[in-house]
Amino acid sequence: MEYRQLGASGLRVPVLSFGTGTFGGTGNFFKAWGNTQVDEATRMVNLCLDAGLTLFDTANVYSQGLSEEILGKAITGLRDKVLLSTKATFKMGAGPNDFGSSRFHITKACEDSLKRLNTDYVDIYHMHGFDGITPVEETLSALNDLVQSGKVRYIACSNFSGWHLMKSLSVSERYGWSRYVAHQAHYSLLSREFEWELMPLALDQKVGTIVWSPLSAGRLGGKYRRGEPLPAEGRIAQGGGEGPAIPEDFFYHIIDTLDEIAVETEKTVAQVALNWVIQRPTVSNVVIGARNEEQLRQNLGAVGWKLSVDQIKRLDQASEKAPVYPYWHQRKNPDLNPLPEFYR
């Protein structure tokens, strides 16, 4: 397993982490993701560790805390061998302070997560989304206190826009507080908007990218084919997908290209799609999920090899989207706005 630096921090993380949104499966939405229970979760954790994957990602909102509880039981006796990542921000109850990024909610949410995970500290603690009501200073001061207390090692954010992240980094710098070392973001061959602003920001500010949904909720897992009926099972079919609708021609052009390259590399479609993400700028880690051990073994096969320059270029061309303003205008002036190599 390859290890990479997490942004500008001193923490080295495996290039793959295991996302535990499939653990628990309570409620219609998370039930569509999966319903892995403790015994199978424990086997999956051990499979990951055997492959060198030591980072496990969860969130308090996944099955309303059950994912954290199951993960905590699955790593019993293994805490010194694993890195734990969890998140808070979204609604965890009916009360007026049961969501958001206030000092009140963050402090309680962190304590609750530690209990469910059965640990004294979390290695990476994310704000799961941006809270536009709570002052950024309050959020970062509370997170800095959690770091100083030893309950959190590193802080990160997720699903921020460019100005959300840049303002947060500026506030941390102003007061000498812990800064976000990573941004967990949605990124795949089907969703490349991350490249328009967040990737250049991450390059400039040395923020590592942790990618969620690199297979676009299973769309790039190899079950979808042009001219064939849509799968009757899986996350999308059961209502667990996220994001806007994807134009059919655009989608199947990418699938056709993935199929061609899968044959050339003797890899699966999912492995090719994951390997493309792994090789992108700023990417420190890619979160893989699995509903069962077979899927997990397949996804673990995305590392230990590399797509060729030509194969990456073909996937880039198949998946490129026309940017919205001001990004299309900025690309007309590359001497003033340096872009990743694949856009030149």
C-alpha positions in Angstrom: 0.0 0.0 0.0 1.3 3.4 -0.9 1.4 6.1 1.8 1.1 9.8 1.2 1.5 13.0 3.2 -1.9 14.4 4.3 -1.7 17.9 3.0 0.9 20.0 4.8 0.7 17.9 7.9 3.2 15.4 9.1 0.6 12.6 9.0 1.1 9.9 6.4 -2.0 8.0 5.3 -2.6 5.1 3.0 -3.7 6.1 -0.4 -6.9 4.1 0.2 -9.2 4.4 3.2 -12.2 2.3 4.0 -15.5 4.2 4.3 -18.0 2.7 6.7 -21.2 4.3 5.6 -22.4 0.7 4.8 -22.1 -0.2 8.5 -25.4 -0.3 10.3 -27.9 0.4 7.6 -30.7 2.0 9.6 -33.1 4.3 7.9 -34.1 4.1 4.2 -31.1 6.2 3.0 -28.3 4.4 4.7 -30.0 1.0 4.3 -29.6 1.6 0.6 -25.8 2.0 1.2 -25.6 -1.4 3.0 -26.3 -3.0 6.3 -22.9 -4.5 7.4 -23.0 -5.7 11.0 -20.2 -6.4 13.5 -19.0 -9.8 12.4 -18.6 -8.9 8.8 -17.3 -5.5 9.7 -14.6 -7.2 11.7 -13.6 -9.4 8.8 -13.5 -6.4 6.5 -11.3 -4.4 8.9 -8.8 -7.4 9.0 -8.9 -7.6 5.2 -8.0 -4.0 5.0 -5.2 -4.3 7.5 -3.7 -7.3 5.7 -3.6 -5.1 2.5 -1.9 -2.2 4.4 -5.1 0.0 4.5 -5.1 1.4 8.0 -7.4 4.5 7.7 -11.1 4.0 8.5 -13.6 6.7 7.7 -17.0 7.2 9.3 -19.4 10.0 10.5 -21.7 10.5 13.4 -24.7 10.9 11.0 -24.1 7.5 9.3 -27.1 5.4 10.5 -27.4 7.9 13.4 -24.2 6.8 15.2 -24.5 3.0 14.5 -21.7 3.1 11.9 -19.4 4.5 14.6 -20.5 1.9 17.1 -19.9 -1.0 14.8 -16.5 0.3 13.7 -15.5 0.7 17.3 -16.4 -2.9 18.0 -14.7 -4.1 14.8 -11.3 -2.5 15.8 -11.3 -3.9 19.3 -7.7 -4.6 20.3 -6.5 -2.8 17.2 -6.6 0.9 18.1 -2.8 1.3 17.9 -2.8 -0.2 14.4 -5.5 2.0 12.8 -6.2 5.7 12.0 -9.8 6.8 12.6 -11.6 9.6 10.8 -15.1 10.8 11.7 -17.3 13.9 11.1 -19.9 16.1 12.6 -22.2 19.0 11.5 -25.4 17.4 10.3 -28.5 16.8 12.3 -28.3 14.3 15.1 -31.5 15.0 16.9 -34.6 17.2 17.1 -33.1 19.9 19.3 -32.1 23.4 18.1 -28.4 22.6 19.0 -28.3 19.1 17.6 -26.6 20.2 14.4 -24.2 22.8 13.0 -20.6 23.8 13.9 -21.1 25.7 17.1 -18.9 25.2 20.0 -21.8 23.6 21.8 -22.5 21.1 19.1 -18.9 20.3 18.1 -17.9 19.6 21.8 -20.9 17.3 22.4 -20.6 15.6 19.0 -17.0 14.8 19.5 -17.5 13.4 23.0 -20.4 11.2 21.6 -18.3 9.9 18.7 -15.4 9.0 21.1 -17.8 7.0 23.2 -19.3 5.2 20.2 -15.9 4.5 18.7 -14.6 3.4 22.1 -11.5 5.5 21.9 -9.8 8.4 23.6 -9.0 10.3 20.5 -9.8 10.7 16.8 -7.0 11.0 14.3 -8.8 13.2 11.7 -12.0 15.1 12.7 -14.0 16.7 9.9 -16.6 19.3 9.7 -19.0 17.4 7.5 -20.3 20.6 5.9 -20.0 24.4 6.2 -22.2 26.1 8.8 -23.1 29.5 7.4 -24.7 30.6 10.7 -22.0 30.0 13.2 -19.0 32.4 13.0 -16.0 30.6 11.5 -13.9 31.9 14.5 -16.1 30.0 16.9 -15.9 26.7 15.0 -12.1 26.8 14.6 -11.5 27.9 18.2 -13.6 24.9 19.4 -11.7 22.6 17.1 -8.4 24.0 18.2 -9.4 23.3 21.8 -10.2 19.7 20.9 -6.7 19.3 19.4 -5.1 20.9 22.4 -7.0 18.6 24.7 -5.7 15.5 22.8 -9.1 14.4 21.7 -8.4 15.2 18.1 -5.1 14.9 16.3 -5.9 16.7 13.0 -8.8 18.7 11.7 -10.3 18.6 8.2 -13.4 19.8 6.4 -15.8 18.3 3.9 -18.1 19.7 1.1 -16.8 23.2 1.5 -16.8 25.7 -1.3 -13.6 27.6 -2.2 -14.4 30.7 -0.1 -15.5 28.6 2.9 -12.1 26.8 3.0 -10.0 29.9 2.2 -11.7 31.9 4.9 -11.2 29.1 7.4 -7.5 28.8 6.6 -7.1 32.6 7.0 -8.8 32.6 10.4 -6.6 29.7 11.6 -3.5 31.5 10.4 -4.6 34.8 12.1 -5.0 33.3 15.5 -2.4 30.5 15.3 -5.0 27.8 15.6 -5.0 24.3 14.1 -5.8 24.5 10.4 -7.7 22.2 8.1 -5.1 19.8 6.7 -7.5 18.0 4.3 -10.7 18.5 2.5 -12.9 15.5 1.9 -14.6 16.2 -1.4 -16.8 14.5 -4.0 -14.7 13.7 -7.1 -14.8 11.1 -9.8 -14.7 10.7 -13.6 -18.4 11.7 -13.5 -18.0 14.7 -11.2 -14.9 16.8 -12.0 -16.2 20.2 -10.8 -13.7 19.9 -7.9 -11.0 20.7 -10.4 -12.4 24.2 -11.2 -11.6 26.0 -7.9 -11.0 23.6 -5.1 -8.1 21.7 -6.7 -6.1 24.9 -7.4 -6.9 26.1 -3.9 -5.6 22.8 -2.5 -2.4 23.1 -4.6 -1.8 26.6 -3.4 -2.6 26.1 0.3 -1.2 22.5 0.5 -4.5 21.0 1.6 -4.7 17.3 1.0 -7.8 15.9 -0.8 -9.6 12.9 0.6 -12.0 11.8 -2.1 -15.5 10.5 -1.3 -17.7 8.6 -3.8 -14.9 8.0 -6.3 -17.1 5.4 -8.1 -20.1 7.8 -8.1 -22.3 5.7 -5.8 -21.5 2.6 -7.9 -22.2 4.0 -11.3 -18.5 3.4 -12.2 -18.5 -0.1 -10.5 -18.8 -2.0 -13.8 -22.6 -2.9 -13.6 -23.8 -0.2 -16.0 -23.5 -0.8 -19.8 -24.8 1.0 -22.8 -28.0 -0.6 -24.1 -28.4 -2.9 -21.1 -31.1 -2.7 -18.4 -30.2 -0.7 -15.4 -29.1 -2.8 -12.4 -32.0 -3.8 -10.2 -29.9 -3.9 -7.1 -27.3 -1.5 -5.6 -27.2 1.9 -4.0 -28.7 3.9 -6.9 -31.6 1.5 -7.5 -32.5 1.6 -3.8 -32.5 5.4 -3.6 -29.1 5.9 -1.9 -27.5 8.0 -4.7 -26.4 11.6 -4.4 -25.9 14.5 -6.7 -27.7 15.8 -9.9 -28.8 13.6 -12.8 -26.0 12.7 -15.2 -26.7 13.1 -19.0 -26.9 9.6 -20.5 -24.6 10.3 -23.5 -21.9 11.7 -21.3 -22.2 8.8 -18.8 -22.0 6.0 -21.4 -19.1 7.7 -23.2 -17.1 7.4 -20.0 -18.3 3.8 -19.5 -17.2 2.8 -23.0 -13.8 4.3 -22.4 -13.5 2.5 -19.1 -14.4 -0.8 -20.7 -11.7 -0.4 -23.3 -9.0 0.4 -20.8 -10.2 -2.3 -18.4 -9.5 -4.8 -21.3 -6.1 -3.3 -22.0 -5.0 -3.3 -18.4 -6.7 -6.6 -17.4 -8.3 -4.8 -14.5 -11.9 -4.3 -13.6 -13.8 -1.1 -14.6 -14.0 -0.1 -10.9 -10.2 -0.5 -10.5 -9.5 1.6 -13.5 -11.9 4.4 -12.3 -10.3 4.4 -8.9 -6.8 4.4 -10.3 -7.6 7.5 -12.3 -8.6 9.3 -9.1 -5.6 8.1 -7.2 -3.3 9.8 -9.8 -4.9 13.2 -9.7 -3.2 16.3 -8.2 -3.7 17.0 -4.4 -5.2 13.5 -3.8 -3.8 12.1 -0.5 -6.5 9.5 0.0 -9.4 7.9 -1.7 -12.3 6.5 0.4 -13.5 3.1 -0.9 -16.7 1.5 0.3 -18.0 -2.0 0.0 -21.3 -3.8 0.7 -19.5 -7.1 1.1 -16.0 -8.7 1.2 -16.0 -9.4 -2.5 -16.4 -5.7 -3.4 -13.8 -4.8 -0.8 -11.2 -7.2 -2.3 -11.9 -5.8 -5.8 -11.5 -2.2 -4.7 -8.3 -3.0 -2.9 -6.9 -4.0 -6.3 -7.0 -0.4 -7.5 -3.4 0.1 -6.1 0.0 -1.3 -6.9 -0.2 -0.3 -10.6 -0.7 2.8 -12.7 -2.7 3.8 -15.8 -0.5 4.9 -18.6 -0.2 8.6 -19.7 -2.3 7.8 -22.8 -5.0 6.0 -20.9 -5.3 8.8 -18.4 -5.6 11.3 -21.3 -8.3 9.3 -22.9 -10.3 9.2 -19.6 -9.7 13.0 -19.2 -11.1 13.7 -22.6 -14.1 11.4 -22.2 -15.0 13.0 -18.8 -14.2 16.7 -19.3 -17.1 19.1 -18.7 -17.4 22.7 -19.9 -16.7 24.9 -16.9 -19.1 27.6 -15.7 -18.1 31.2 -15.3 -15.5 32.5 -14.2 -13.5 29.3 -14.8 -13.9 29.2 -18.5 -12.7 32.8 -18.7 -9.7 32.1 -16.4 -8.7 29.2 -18.7 -8.3 31.6 -21.6 -5.4 33.2 -19.6 -3.3 30.2 -18.5 -0.2 32.5 -18.0 -2.1 34.3 -15.3 -3.9 31.3 -13.9 -1.7 28.2 -13.8 -3.7 25.1 -14.3 -3.0 21.4 -13.7 -1.2 19.9 -16.6 -4.2 17.9 -17.9 -6.0 21.2 -18.8 -3.2 22.7 -20.9 
